């Protein structure tokens, strides 16, 4: 659910005000808050077991096939592009260890991939909002896992459009298939579904 006005004409002061609001109230509201190109989005429910288990399994599977020095990181901090007024929290990020040596949010341009496990309470955040924001932030690969349906998509090849940068390539998959995330292939077998 978007709880702030459209940010199309947002300036640096407006973004900082939204950032301050998110920092101030995040610990007192259930779920998580993110700042998107549309405003502040509130994912009302904290992720449950199937969501967290999917992120953990995908992270582990990726780390088994990636070279030393790369991580499939779950957790904090967020990725942030202050100039674009966007603060996002992917469920898993593929990033070099050296690019994690920062005090604040990660630079989204340092990510090799962002992975999202679709939320039961706000699926449009993964399928619409992040699909719009991640190419804008320069994240080269975006992978969506949807435990509601047991399907997902790998998006890549950012290209310019009249509406801003978008992913040009989309490869849909169903759970059980092997998928390529950048240069690495993992199985999607055994990933949990929402009941």
RABEL-V288238 format. One record per residue. N is the residue number from 1. RES is the residue in one letter. D_CENTER is the distance of its C-alpha to the mean C-alpha in Angstrom with 2 decimals. Layout:
((N & RES & D_CENTER) (N & RES & D_CENTER))
//
This chain:
((1 & X & 16.24) (2 & X & 16.49) (3 & X & 19.02) (4 & X & 19.77) (5 & X & 21.34) (6 & X & 19.97) (7 & X & 19.10) (8 & X & 20.63) (9 & X & 23.45) (10 & X & 21.79) (11 & X & 23.49) (12 & X & 22.78) (13 & X & 24.73) (14 & X & 22.87) (15 & X & 19.49) (16 & X & 21.08) (17 & X & 22.54) (18 & X & 19.26) (19 & X & 17.83) (20 & X & 21.04) (21 & X & 20.81) (22 & X & 17.36) (23 & X & 18.72) (24 & X & 21.97) (25 & X & 21.00) (26 & X & 17.80) (27 & X & 20.09) (28 & X & 22.30) (29 & X & 20.12) (30 & X & 18.66) (31 & X & 14.94) (32 & X & 12.52) (33 & X & 12.67) (34 & X & 10.43) (35 & X & 12.16) (36 & X & 11.41) (37 & X & 13.98) (38 & X & 15.55) (39 & X & 16.05) (40 & X & 15.00) (41 & X & 13.09) (42 & X & 14.18) (43 & X & 12.84) (44 & X & 16.38) (45 & X & 16.44) (46 & X & 15.42) (47 & X & 13.78) (48 & X & 16.80) (49 & X & 18.13) (50 & X & 16.85) (51 & X & 13.18) (52 & X & 13.71) (53 & X & 16.03) (54 & X & 13.75) (55 & X & 11.18) (56 & X & 14.40) (57 & X & 16.10) (58 & X & 13.50) (59 & X & 13.33) (60 & X & 17.13) (61 & X & 17.75) (62 & X & 15.90) (63 & X & 17.76) (64 & X & 20.98) (65 & X & 20.85) (66 & X & 19.40) (67 & X & 22.00) (68 & X & 22.88) (69 & X & 21.05) (70 & X & 17.51) (71 & X & 15.25) (72 & X & 12.46) (73 & X & 11.59) (74 & X & 10.54) (75 & X & 11.36) (76 & X & 11.88) (77 & X & 12.02) (78 & X & 9.30) (79 & X & 8.74) (80 & X & 11.32) (81 & X & 13.47) (82 & X & 16.56) (83 & X & 18.42) (84 & X & 16.05) (85 & X & 15.61) (86 & X & 11.82) (87 & X & 10.22) (88 & X & 6.55) (89 & X & 5.54) (90 & X & 2.84) (91 & X & 5.73) (92 & X & 7.04) (93 & X & 7.54) (94 & X & 10.72) (95 & X & 12.86) (96 & X & 16.61) (97 & X & 18.27) (98 & X & 20.13) (99 & X & 17.10) (100 & X & 16.36) (101 & X & 19.84) (102 & X & 19.03) (103 & X & 19.97) (104 & X & 17.23) (105 & X & 13.59) (106 & X & 12.38) (107 & X & 13.06) (108 & X & 10.15) (109 & X & 13.04) (110 & X & 13.60) (111 & X & 10.60) (112 & X & 11.88) (113 & X & 8.79) (114 & X & 5.06) (115 & X & 5.33) (116 & X & 4.81) (117 & X & 8.26) (118 & X & 9.56) (119 & X & 11.30) (120 & X & 15.03) (121 & X & 15.65) (122 & X & 13.30) (123 & X & 12.27) (124 & X & 12.31) (125 & X & 9.23) (126 & X & 7.30) (127 & X & 10.30) (128 & X & 11.39) (129 & X & 9.67) (130 & X & 6.29) (131 & X & 8.72) (132 & X & 10.89) (133 & X & 9.13) (134 & X & 7.40) (135 & X & 10.96) (136 & X & 12.51) (137 & X & 10.94) (138 & X & 12.27) (139 & X & 9.48) (140 & X & 11.89) (141 & X & 10.26) (142 & X & 7.42) (143 & X & 8.30) (144 & X & 8.48) (145 & X & 10.83) (146 & X & 12.89) (147 & X & 15.37) (148 & X & 17.31) (149 & X & 18.62) (150 & X & 18.14) (151 & X & 16.62) (152 & X & 13.58) (153 & X & 13.01) (154 & X & 12.37) (155 & X & 12.08) (156 & X & 13.63) (157 & X & 16.52) (158 & X & 15.61) (159 & X & 18.77) (160 & X & 20.22) (161 & X & 21.17) (162 & X & 23.15) (163 & X & 20.11) (164 & X & 18.18) (165 & X & 16.20) (166 & X & 14.90) (167 & X & 14.22) (168 & X & 17.75) (169 & X & 17.35) (170 & X & 16.07) (171 & X & 17.22) (172 & X & 17.19) (173 & X & 18.01) (174 & X & 19.46) (175 & X & 19.17) (176 & X & 21.89) (177 & X & 21.39) (178 & X & 20.52) (179 & X & 17.61) (180 & X & 17.11) (181 & X & 13.92) (182 & X & 15.33) (183 & X & 18.71) (184 & X & 18.25) (185 & X & 19.10) (186 & X & 18.37) (187 & X & 19.74) (188 & X & 18.01) (189 & X & 21.30) (190 & X & 21.62) (191 & X & 18.17) (192 & X & 18.89) (193 & X & 19.01) (194 & X & 19.22) (195 & X & 22.94))
//
